[in-house]
Amino acid sequence: MVIRIADPYGLKTSVTPLPFGSYVEVRFNGREVANLFKVPQELVVDERVWVVDQEDKLVPKAVHVLREEQANFFIDSGIENGDEVVLTVPEFPQIGMTVIRSNDEVEAIAQQGEASE
């Protein structure tokens, strides 16, 4: 973040000069947002993310993106604490695909369910 100070050396006003390279404490007025989730942009497609349900199946969840910052979205609704967001999404994800976890981590790889014969 870049902050511009109008008269840092106090040349036009009687404020205390701010030496070059100084560190300052800054406070911003604004609203505090609770339950905000930072998610890589590539995981959000058409305002949806893929999550793993309790039966280890893929399910899309609609989300609301509050803010975009660099390569991330900040989501304020649609996912909750405890939701397992899929980090490795298959090329053509389908609702209900079985999920096989890699190394029992949250990162999951979806595979097509058992083929019908």
LONU-32969 format. One record per atom (N, C-alpha, C): residue number from 1; atom name; x, y negated, z. Coordinates in steps of 0.1 Angstrom, whole numbers, plus 5000, padded with zeros to 4 digits. Layout:
BEGIN
<atom num="NUM" atomo="CA" X="X" Y="Y" Z="Z"/>
...
REM end
This chain:
BEGIN
<atom num="1" atomo="N" X="5008" Y="5012" Z="5000"/>
<atom num="1" atomo="CA" X="5000" Y="5000" Z="5000"/>
<atom num="1" atomo="C" X="5009" Y="4988" Z="5000"/>
<atom num="2" atomo="N" X="5005" Y="4978" Z="4992"/>
<atom num="2" atomo="CA" X="5013" Y="4965" Z="4992"/>
<atom num="2" atomo="C" X="5004" Y="4954" Z="4997"/>
<atom num="3" atomo="N" X="5010" Y="4947" Z="5006"/>
<atom num="3" atomo="CA" X="5003" Y="4936" Z="5013"/>
<atom num="3" atomo="C" X="5011" Y="4923" Z="5009"/>
<atom num="4" atomo="N" X="5004" Y="4913" Z="5005"/>
<atom num="4" atomo="CA" X="5010" Y="4900" Z="5002"/>
<atom num="4" atomo="C" X="5007" Y="4890" Z="5013"/>
<atom num="5" atomo="N" X="5018" Y="4884" Z="5017"/>
<atom num="5" atomo="CA" X="5017" Y="4874" Z="5028"/>
<atom num="5" atomo="C" X="5019" Y="4860" Z="5022"/>
<atom num="6" atomo="N" X="5010" Y="4851" Z="5024"/>
<atom num="6" atomo="CA" X="5009" Y="4838" Z="5018"/>
<atom num="6" atomo="C" X="5022" Y="4830" Z="5020"/>
<atom num="7" atomo="N" X="5027" Y="4828" Z="5031"/>
<atom num="7" atomo="CA" X="5038" Y="4820" Z="5034"/>
<atom num="7" atomo="C" X="5047" Y="4827" Z="5044"/>
<atom num="8" atomo="N" X="5054" Y="4837" Z="5039"/>
<atom num="8" atomo="CA" X="5062" Y="4846" Z="5049"/>
<atom num="8" atomo="C" X="5073" Y="4838" Z="5056"/>
<atom num="9" atomo="N" X="5079" Y="4828" Z="5050"/>
<atom num="9" atomo="CA" X="5090" Y="4821" Z="5056"/>
<atom num="9" atomo="C" X="5086" Y="4809" Z="5063"/>
<atom num="10" atomo="N" X="5073" Y="4806" Z="5064"/>
<atom num="10" atomo="CA" X="5068" Y="4794" Z="5071"/>
<atom num="10" atomo="C" X="5073" Y="4781" Z="5065"/>
<atom num="11" atomo="N" X="5075" Y="4781" Z="5051"/>
<atom num="11" atomo="CA" X="5079" Y="4768" Z="5045"/>
<atom num="11" atomo="C" X="5068" Y="4758" Z="5043"/>
<atom num="12" atomo="N" X="5056" Y="4763" Z="5042"/>
<atom num="12" atomo="CA" X="5045" Y="4754" Z="5039"/>
<atom num="12" atomo="C" X="5036" Y="4752" Z="5051"/>
<atom num="13" atomo="N" X="5038" Y="4760" Z="5061"/>
<atom num="13" atomo="CA" X="5030" Y="4760" Z="5074"/>
<atom num="13" atomo="C" X="5039" Y="4760" Z="5086"/>
<atom num="14" atomo="N" X="5033" Y="4760" Z="5097"/>
<atom num="14" atomo="CA" X="5041" Y="4760" Z="5110"/>
<atom num="14" atomo="C" X="5041" Y="4774" Z="5116"/>
<atom num="15" atomo="N" X="5038" Y="4785" Z="5108"/>
<atom num="15" atomo="CA" X="5038" Y="4798" Z="5113"/>
<atom num="15" atomo="C" X="5052" Y="4803" Z="5115"/>
<atom num="16" atomo="N" X="5054" Y="4813" Z="5124"/>
<atom num="16" atomo="CA" X="5067" Y="4818" Z="5127"/>
<atom num="16" atomo="C" X="5072" Y="4826" Z="5114"/>
<atom num="17" atomo="N" X="5084" Y="4823" Z="5109"/>
<atom num="17" atomo="CA" X="5089" Y="4829" Z="5097"/>
<atom num="17" atomo="C" X="5090" Y="4844" Z="5099"/>
<atom num="18" atomo="N" X="5088" Y="4851" Z="5088"/>
<atom num="18" atomo="CA" X="5089" Y="4866" Z="5088"/>
<atom num="18" atomo="C" X="5101" Y="4869" Z="5080"/>
<atom num="19" atomo="N" X="5112" Y="4874" Z="5087"/>
<atom num="19" atomo="CA" X="5124" Y="4877" Z="5080"/>
<atom num="19" atomo="C" X="5123" Y="4888" Z="5069"/>
<atom num="20" atomo="N" X="5130" Y="4887" Z="5058"/>
<atom num="20" atomo="CA" X="5130" Y="4897" Z="5048"/>
<atom num="20" atomo="C" X="5133" Y="4911" Z="5054"/>
<atom num="21" atomo="N" X="5125" Y="4921" Z="5050"/>
<atom num="21" atomo="CA" X="5127" Y="4934" Z="5055"/>
<atom num="21" atomo="C" X="5121" Y="4938" Z="5068"/>
<atom num="22" atomo="N" X="5114" Y="4928" Z="5074"/>
<atom num="22" atomo="CA" X="5107" Y="4930" Z="5087"/>
<atom num="22" atomo="C" X="5096" Y="4940" Z="5085"/>
<atom num="23" atomo="N" X="5093" Y="4947" Z="5096"/>
<atom num="23" atomo="CA" X="5082" Y="4956" Z="5098"/>
<atom num="23" atomo="C" X="5071" Y="4948" Z="5106"/>
<atom num="24" atomo="N" X="5059" Y="4950" Z="5102"/>
<atom num="24" atomo="CA" X="5048" Y="4944" Z="5109"/>
<atom num="24" atomo="C" X="5037" Y="4954" Z="5112"/>
<atom num="25" atomo="N" X="5029" Y="4951" Z="5122"/>
<atom num="25" atomo="CA" X="5017" Y="4959" Z="5125"/>
<atom num="25" atomo="C" X="5005" Y="4952" Z="5118"/>
<atom num="26" atomo="N" X="4998" Y="4960" Z="5110"/>
<atom num="26" atomo="CA" X="4987" Y="4954" Z="5103"/>
<atom num="26" atomo="C" X="4974" Y="4961" Z="5107"/>
<atom num="27" atomo="N" X="4963" Y="4954" Z="5109"/>
<atom num="27" atomo="CA" X="4950" Y="4959" Z="5112"/>
<atom num="27" atomo="C" X="4941" Y="4955" Z="5101"/>
<atom num="28" atomo="N" X="4932" Y="4965" Z="5097"/>
<atom num="28" atomo="CA" X="4922" Y="4963" Z="5087"/>
<atom num="28" atomo="C" X="4908" Y="4963" Z="5093"/>
<atom num="29" atomo="N" X="4900" Y="4954" Z="5088"/>
<atom num="29" atomo="CA" X="4886" Y="4955" Z="5092"/>
<atom num="29" atomo="C" X="4879" Y="4963" Z="5082"/>
<atom num="30" atomo="N" X="4871" Y="4972" Z="5087"/>
<atom num="30" atomo="CA" X="4864" Y="4981" Z="5078"/>
<atom num="30" atomo="C" X="4856" Y="4991" Z="5086"/>
<atom num="31" atomo="N" X="4850" Y="5000" Z="5079"/>
<atom num="31" atomo="CA" X="4842" Y="5010" Z="5086"/>
<atom num="31" atomo="C" X="4850" Y="5023" Z="5086"/>
<atom num="32" atomo="N" X="4848" Y="5030" Z="5097"/>
<atom num="32" atomo="CA" X="4855" Y="5043" Z="5099"/>
<atom num="32" atomo="C" X="4846" Y="5054" Z="5093"/>
<atom num="33" atomo="N" X="4852" Y="5063" Z="5086"/>
<atom num="33" atomo="CA" X="4844" Y="5074" Z="5080"/>
<atom num="33" atomo="C" X="4848" Y="5087" Z="5087"/>
<atom num="34" atomo="N" X="4838" Y="5094" Z="5092"/>
<atom num="34" atomo="CA" X="4841" Y="5107" Z="5099"/>
<atom num="34" atomo="C" X="4839" Y="5118" Z="5089"/>
<atom num="35" atomo="N" X="4845" Y="5130" Z="5092"/>
<atom num="35" atomo="CA" X="4843" Y="5142" Z="5083"/>
<atom num="35" atomo="C" X="4846" Y="5139" Z="5069"/>
<atom num="36" atomo="N" X="4858" Y="5134" Z="5066"/>
<atom num="36" atomo="CA" X="4863" Y="5131" Z="5053"/>
<atom num="36" atomo="C" X="4873" Y="5142" Z="5049"/>
<atom num="37" atomo="N" X="4871" Y="5148" Z="5037"/>
<atom num="37" atomo="CA" X="4880" Y="5158" Z="5033"/>
<atom num="37" atomo="C" X="4888" Y="5154" Z="5021"/>
<atom num="38" atomo="N" X="4901" Y="5156" Z="5021"/>
<atom num="38" atomo="CA" X="4910" Y="5153" Z="5010"/>
<atom num="38" atomo="C" X="4912" Y="5165" Z="5002"/>
<atom num="39" atomo="N" X="4908" Y="5164" Z="4989"/>
<atom num="39" atomo="CA" X="4908" Y="5176" Z="4980"/>
<atom num="39" atomo="C" X="4915" Y="5172" Z="4967"/>
<atom num="40" atomo="N" X="4925" Y="5180" Z="4962"/>
<atom num="40" atomo="CA" X="4931" Y="5178" Z="4949"/>
<atom num="40" atomo="C" X="4920" Y="5176" Z="4938"/>
<atom num="41" atomo="N" X="4922" Y="5166" Z="4930"/>
<atom num="41" atomo="CA" X="4912" Y="5163" Z="4919"/>
<atom num="41" atomo="C" X="4909" Y="5175" Z="4910"/>
<atom num="42" atomo="N" X="4919" Y="5183" Z="4908"/>
<atom num="42" atomo="CA" X="4916" Y="5194" Z="4898"/>
<atom num="42" atomo="C" X="4906" Y="5204" Z="4904"/>
<atom num="43" atomo="N" X="4904" Y="5204" Z="4917"/>
<atom num="43" atomo="CA" X="4894" Y="5213" Z="4922"/>
<atom num="43" atomo="C" X="4880" Y="5208" Z="4921"/>
<atom num="44" atomo="N" X="4878" Y="5196" Z="4918"/>
<atom num="44" atomo="CA" X="4864" Y="5190" Z="4917"/>
<atom num="44" atomo="C" X="4861" Y="5188" Z="4902"/>
<atom num="45" atomo="N" X="4851" Y="5196" Z="4898"/>
<atom num="45" atomo="CA" X="4846" Y="5195" Z="4884"/>
<atom num="45" atomo="C" X="4831" Y="5192" Z="4884"/>
<atom num="46" atomo="N" X="4827" Y="5182" Z="4877"/>
<atom num="46" atomo="CA" X="4813" Y="5178" Z="4876"/>
<atom num="46" atomo="C" X="4807" Y="5177" Z="4891"/>
<atom num="47" atomo="N" X="4815" Y="5170" Z="4899"/>
<atom num="47" atomo="CA" X="4811" Y="5168" Z="4913"/>
<atom num="47" atomo="C" X="4808" Y="5181" Z="4921"/>
<atom num="48" atomo="N" X="4815" Y="5192" Z="4918"/>
<atom num="48" atomo="CA" X="4813" Y="5204" Z="4925"/>
<atom num="48" atomo="C" X="4827" Y="5210" Z="4928"/>
<atom num="49" atomo="N" X="4827" Y="5218" Z="4939"/>
<atom num="49" atomo="CA" X="4839" Y="5226" Z="4942"/>
<atom num="49" atomo="C" X="4834" Y="5240" Z="4944"/>
<atom num="50" atomo="N" X="4843" Y="5250" Z="4942"/>
<atom num="50" atomo="CA" X="4840" Y="5264" Z="4945"/>
<atom num="50" atomo="C" X="4844" Y="5267" Z="4959"/>
<atom num="51" atomo="N" X="4835" Y="5274" Z="4966"/>
<atom num="51" atomo="CA" X="4838" Y="5279" Z="4979"/>
<atom num="51" atomo="C" X="4836" Y="5294" Z="4980"/>
<atom num="52" atomo="N" X="4841" Y="5300" Z="4991"/>
<atom num="52" atomo="CA" X="4839" Y="5314" Z="4993"/>
<atom num="52" atomo="C" X="4828" Y="5315" Z="5004"/>
<atom num="53" atomo="N" X="4818" Y="5323" Z="5001"/>
<atom num="53" atomo="CA" X="4807" Y="5324" Z="5011"/>
<atom num="53" atomo="C" X="4810" Y="5336" Z="5021"/>
<atom num="54" atomo="N" X="4801" Y="5339" Z="5030"/>
<atom num="54" atomo="CA" X="4804" Y="5349" Z="5040"/>
<atom num="54" atomo="C" X="4805" Y="5363" Z="5035"/>
<atom num="55" atomo="N" X="4800" Y="5365" Z="5022"/>
<atom num="55" atomo="CA" X="4801" Y="5378" Z="5016"/>
<atom num="55" atomo="C" X="4813" Y="5379" Z="5006"/>
<atom num="56" atomo="N" X="4822" Y="5370" Z="5007"/>
<atom num="56" atomo="CA" X="4834" Y="5369" Z="4998"/>
<atom num="56" atomo="C" X="4830" Y="5368" Z="4984"/>
<atom num="57" atomo="N" X="4820" Y="5359" Z="4981"/>
<atom num="57" atomo="CA" X="4816" Y="5356" Z="4968"/>
<atom num="57" atomo="C" X="4818" Y="5342" Z="4965"/>
<atom num="58" atomo="N" X="4820" Y="5338" Z="4952"/>
<atom num="58" atomo="CA" X="4821" Y="5325" Z="4947"/>
<atom num="58" atomo="C" X="4808" Y="5318" Z="4947"/>
<atom num="59" atomo="N" X="4808" Y="5305" Z="4953"/>
<atom num="59" atomo="CA" X="4796" Y="5297" Z="4952"/>
<atom num="59" atomo="C" X="4800" Y="5283" Z="4950"/>
<atom num="60" atomo="N" X="4793" Y="5276" Z="4940"/>
<atom num="60" atomo="CA" X="4796" Y="5262" Z="4938"/>
<atom num="60" atomo="C" X="4789" Y="5253" Z="4948"/>
<atom num="61" atomo="N" X="4795" Y="5243" Z="4952"/>
<atom num="61" atomo="CA" X="4789" Y="5233" Z="4962"/>
<atom num="61" atomo="C" X="4790" Y="5219" Z="4956"/>
<atom num="62" atomo="N" X="4779" Y="5212" Z="4955"/>
<atom num="62" atomo="CA" X="4779" Y="5198" Z="4951"/>
<atom num="62" atomo="C" X="4785" Y="5190" Z="4962"/>
<atom num="63" atomo="N" X="4793" Y="5181" Z="4957"/>
<atom num="63" atomo="CA" X="4800" Y="5172" Z="4967"/>
<atom num="63" atomo="C" X="4799" Y="5157" Z="4963"/>
<atom num="64" atomo="N" X="4801" Y="5148" Z="4972"/>
<atom num="64" atomo="CA" X="4801" Y="5134" Z="4969"/>
<atom num="64" atomo="C" X="4815" Y="5129" Z="4971"/>
<atom num="65" atomo="N" X="4821" Y="5123" Z="4960"/>
<atom num="65" atomo="CA" X="4834" Y="5117" Z="4961"/>
<atom num="65" atomo="C" X="4833" Y="5103" Z="4966"/>
<atom num="66" atomo="N" X="4838" Y="5100" Z="4977"/>
<atom num="66" atomo="CA" X="4838" Y="5086" Z="4983"/>
<atom num="66" atomo="C" X="4849" Y="5077" Z="4977"/>
<atom num="67" atomo="N" X="4860" Y="5083" Z="4975"/>
<atom num="67" atomo="CA" X="4872" Y="5076" Z="4970"/>
<atom num="67" atomo="C" X="4882" Y="5084" Z="4963"/>
<atom num="68" atomo="N" X="4889" Y="5078" Z="4953"/>
<atom num="68" atomo="CA" X="4899" Y="5085" Z="4946"/>
<atom num="68" atomo="C" X="4912" Y="5078" Z="4949"/>
<atom num="69" atomo="N" X="4922" Y="5086" Z="4953"/>
<atom num="69" atomo="CA" X="4935" Y="5081" Z="4956"/>
<atom num="69" atomo="C" X="4946" Y="5090" Z="4950"/>
<atom num="70" atomo="N" X="4954" Y="5085" Z="4940"/>
<atom num="70" atomo="CA" X="4964" Y="5092" Z="4933"/>
<atom num="70" atomo="C" X="4958" Y="5105" Z="4928"/>
<atom num="71" atomo="N" X="4963" Y="5117" Z="4932"/>
<atom num="71" atomo="CA" X="4958" Y="5129" Z="4926"/>
<atom num="71" atomo="C" X="4948" Y="5136" Z="4935"/>
<atom num="72" atomo="N" X="4942" Y="5128" Z="4944"/>
<atom num="72" atomo="CA" X="4932" Y="5134" Z="4954"/>
<atom num="72" atomo="C" X="4919" Y="5127" Z="4954"/>
<atom num="73" atomo="N" X="4908" Y="5134" Z="4957"/>
<atom num="73" atomo="CA" X="4895" Y="5129" Z="4960"/>
<atom num="73" atomo="C" X="4893" Y="5130" Z="4975"/>
<atom num="74" atomo="N" X="4886" Y="5120" Z="4980"/>
<atom num="74" atomo="CA" X="4881" Y="5120" Z="4994"/>
<atom num="74" atomo="C" X="4866" Y="5122" Z="4994"/>
<atom num="75" atomo="N" X="4862" Y="5134" Z="4999"/>
<atom num="75" atomo="CA" X="4848" Y="5138" Z="4999"/>
<atom num="75" atomo="C" X="4842" Y="5136" Z="5012"/>
<atom num="76" atomo="N" X="4830" Y="5129" Z="5012"/>
<atom num="76" atomo="CA" X="4823" Y="5126" Z="5024"/>
<atom num="76" atomo="C" X="4811" Y="5135" Z="5027"/>
<atom num="77" atomo="N" X="4806" Y="5143" Z="5017"/>
<atom num="77" atomo="CA" X="4795" Y="5152" Z="5019"/>
<atom num="77" atomo="C" X="4795" Y="5163" Z="5009"/>
<atom num="78" atomo="N" X="4789" Y="5174" Z="5013"/>
<atom num="78" atomo="CA" X="4789" Y="5186" Z="5004"/>
<atom num="78" atomo="C" X="4797" Y="5198" Z="5010"/>
<atom num="79" atomo="N" X="4808" Y="5195" Z="5017"/>
<atom num="79" atomo="CA" X="4816" Y="5206" Z="5023"/>
<atom num="79" atomo="C" X="4817" Y="5202" Z="5038"/>
<atom num="80" atomo="N" X="4819" Y="5213" Z="5046"/>
<atom num="80" atomo="CA" X="4820" Y="5211" Z="5060"/>
<atom num="80" atomo="C" X="4832" Y="5218" Z="5066"/>
<atom num="81" atomo="N" X="4835" Y="5215" Z="5078"/>
<atom num="81" atomo="CA" X="4846" Y="5222" Z="5085"/>
<atom num="81" atomo="C" X="4843" Y="5237" Z="5085"/>
<atom num="82" atomo="N" X="4853" Y="5245" Z="5081"/>
<atom num="82" atomo="CA" X="4851" Y="5259" Z="5081"/>
<atom num="82" atomo="C" X="4848" Y="5264" Z="5067"/>
<atom num="83" atomo="N" X="4844" Y="5256" Z="5057"/>
<atom num="83" atomo="CA" X="4842" Y="5260" Z="5044"/>
<atom num="83" atomo="C" X="4855" Y="5264" Z="5038"/>
<atom num="84" atomo="N" X="4856" Y="5275" Z="5030"/>
<atom num="84" atomo="CA" X="4868" Y="5279" Z="5024"/>
<atom num="84" atomo="C" X="4867" Y="5275" Z="5009"/>
<atom num="85" atomo="N" X="4874" Y="5264" Z="5006"/>
<atom num="85" atomo="CA" X="4875" Y="5259" Z="4992"/>
<atom num="85" atomo="C" X="4885" Y="5267" Z="4985"/>
<atom num="86" atomo="N" X="4881" Y="5271" Z="4973"/>
<atom num="86" atomo="CA" X="4890" Y="5280" Z="4964"/>
<atom num="86" atomo="C" X="4900" Y="5271" Z="4958"/>
<atom num="87" atomo="N" X="4913" Y="5274" Z="4960"/>
<atom num="87" atomo="CA" X="4924" Y="5266" Z="4955"/>
<atom num="87" atomo="C" X="4929" Y="5271" Z="4942"/>
<atom num="88" atomo="N" X="4927" Y="5284" Z="4939"/>
<atom num="88" atomo="CA" X="4930" Y="5289" Z="4926"/>
<atom num="88" atomo="C" X="4917" Y="5294" Z="4919"/>
<atom num="89" atomo="N" X="4912" Y="5285" Z="4911"/>
<atom num="89" atomo="CA" X="4899" Y="5288" Z="4905"/>
<atom num="89" atomo="C" X="4901" Y="5295" Z="4892"/>
<atom num="90" atomo="N" X="4894" Y="5306" Z="4889"/>
<atom num="90" atomo="CA" X="4895" Y="5314" Z="4877"/>
<atom num="90" atomo="C" X="4891" Y="5305" Z="4865"/>
<atom num="91" atomo="N" X="4896" Y="5309" Z="4853"/>
<atom num="91" atomo="CA" X="4893" Y="5301" Z="4841"/>
<atom num="91" atomo="C" X="4879" Y="5299" Z="4838"/>
<atom num="92" atomo="N" X="4871" Y="5310" Z="4840"/>
<atom num="92" atomo="CA" X="4856" Y="5309" Z="4838"/>
<atom num="92" atomo="C" X="4849" Y="5314" Z="4851"/>
<atom num="93" atomo="N" X="4849" Y="5306" Z="4861"/>
<atom num="93" atomo="CA" X="4842" Y="5310" Z="4874"/>
<atom num="93" atomo="C" X="4827" Y="5313" Z="4872"/>
<atom num="94" atomo="N" X="4822" Y="5323" Z="4879"/>
<atom num="94" atomo="CA" X="4808" Y="5326" Z="4878"/>
<atom num="94" atomo="C" X="4803" Y="5327" Z="4892"/>
<atom num="95" atomo="N" X="4791" Y="5323" Z="4895"/>
<atom num="95" atomo="CA" X="4784" Y="5324" Z="4908"/>
<atom num="95" atomo="C" X="4784" Y="5339" Z="4911"/>
<atom num="96" atomo="N" X="4788" Y="5342" Z="4923"/>
<atom num="96" atomo="CA" X="4787" Y="5356" Z="4928"/>
<atom num="96" atomo="C" X="4799" Y="5364" Z="4925"/>
<atom num="97" atomo="N" X="4810" Y="5359" Z="4918"/>
<atom num="97" atomo="CA" X="4822" Y="5366" Z="4916"/>
<atom num="97" atomo="C" X="4828" Y="5370" Z="4929"/>
<atom num="98" atomo="N" X="4833" Y="5383" Z="4930"/>
<atom num="98" atomo="CA" X="4840" Y="5387" Z="4942"/>
<atom num="98" atomo="C" X="4853" Y="5380" Z="4944"/>
<atom num="99" atomo="N" X="4857" Y="5377" Z="4956"/>
<atom num="99" atomo="CA" X="4869" Y="5370" Z="4959"/>
<atom num="99" atomo="C" X="4879" Y="5379" Z="4966"/>
<atom num="100" atomo="N" X="4891" Y="5380" Z="4961"/>
<atom num="100" atomo="CA" X="4902" Y="5387" Z="4967"/>
<atom num="100" atomo="C" X="4912" Y="5377" Z="4972"/>
<atom num="101" atomo="N" X="4914" Y="5377" Z="4985"/>
<atom num="101" atomo="CA" X="4923" Y="5367" Z="4991"/>
<atom num="101" atomo="C" X="4937" Y="5371" Z="4989"/>
<atom num="102" atomo="N" X="4946" Y="5361" Z="4987"/>
<atom num="102" atomo="CA" X="4960" Y="5364" Z="4985"/>
<atom num="102" atomo="C" X="4966" Y="5362" Z="4999"/>
<atom num="103" atomo="N" X="4972" Y="5372" Z="5005"/>
<atom num="103" atomo="CA" X="4979" Y="5372" Z="5018"/>
<atom num="103" atomo="C" X="4970" Y="5367" Z="5029"/>
<atom num="104" atomo="N" X="4957" Y="5370" Z="5028"/>
<atom num="104" atomo="CA" X="4948" Y="5366" Z="5039"/>
<atom num="104" atomo="C" X="4948" Y="5351" Z="5042"/>
<atom num="105" atomo="N" X="4951" Y="5343" Z="5032"/>
<atom num="105" atomo="CA" X="4951" Y="5329" Z="5034"/>
<atom num="105" atomo="C" X="4938" Y="5323" Z="5028"/>
<atom num="106" atomo="N" X="4936" Y="5311" Z="5030"/>
<atom num="106" atomo="CA" X="4924" Y="5304" Z="5025"/>
<atom num="106" atomo="C" X="4924" Y="5304" Z="5009"/>
<atom num="107" atomo="N" X="4936" Y="5303" Z="5004"/>
<atom num="107" atomo="CA" X="4937" Y="5303" Z="4989"/>
<atom num="107" atomo="C" X="4932" Y="5317" Z="4985"/>
<atom num="108" atomo="N" X="4923" Y="5316" Z="4975"/>
<atom num="108" atomo="CA" X="4917" Y="5328" Z="4970"/>
<atom num="108" atomo="C" X="4917" Y="5329" Z="4955"/>
<atom num="109" atomo="N" X="4917" Y="5341" Z="4950"/>
<atom num="109" atomo="CA" X="4917" Y="5344" Z="4936"/>
<atom num="109" atomo="C" X="4904" Y="5352" Z="4933"/>
<atom num="110" atomo="N" X="4896" Y="5346" Z="4924"/>
<atom num="110" atomo="CA" X="4883" Y="5353" Z="4921"/>
<atom num="110" atomo="C" X="4885" Y="5363" Z="4910"/>
<atom num="111" atomo="N" X="4879" Y="5374" Z="4912"/>
<atom num="111" atomo="CA" X="4879" Y="5385" Z="4901"/>
<atom num="111" atomo="C" X="4864" Y="5388" Z="4898"/>
<atom num="112" atomo="N" X="4862" Y="5392" Z="4886"/>
<atom num="112" atomo="CA" X="4849" Y="5396" Z="4882"/>
<atom num="112" atomo="C" X="4845" Y="5408" Z="4890"/>
<atom num="113" atomo="N" X="4832" Y="5408" Z="4894"/>
<atom num="113" atomo="CA" X="4826" Y="5419" Z="4902"/>
<atom num="113" atomo="C" X="4827" Y="5432" Z="4895"/>
<atom num="114" atomo="N" X="4824" Y="5443" Z="4901"/>
<atom num="114" atomo="CA" X="4825" Y="5456" Z="4895"/>
<atom num="114" atomo="C" X="4817" Y="5456" Z="4882"/>
<atom num="115" atomo="N" X="4823" Y="5461" Z="4871"/>
<atom num="115" atomo="CA" X="4817" Y="5462" Z="4858"/>
<atom num="115" atomo="C" X="4806" Y="5472" Z="4858"/>
<atom num="116" atomo="N" X="4795" Y="5468" Z="4851"/>
<atom num="116" atomo="CA" X="4784" Y="5478" Z="4850"/>
<atom num="116" atomo="C" X="4787" Y="5486" Z="4837"/>
<atom num="117" atomo="N" X="4783" Y="5499" Z="4838"/>
<atom num="117" atomo="CA" X="4786" Y="5508" Z="4827"/>
<atom num="117" atomo="C" X="4774" Y="5510" Z="4819"/>
REM end
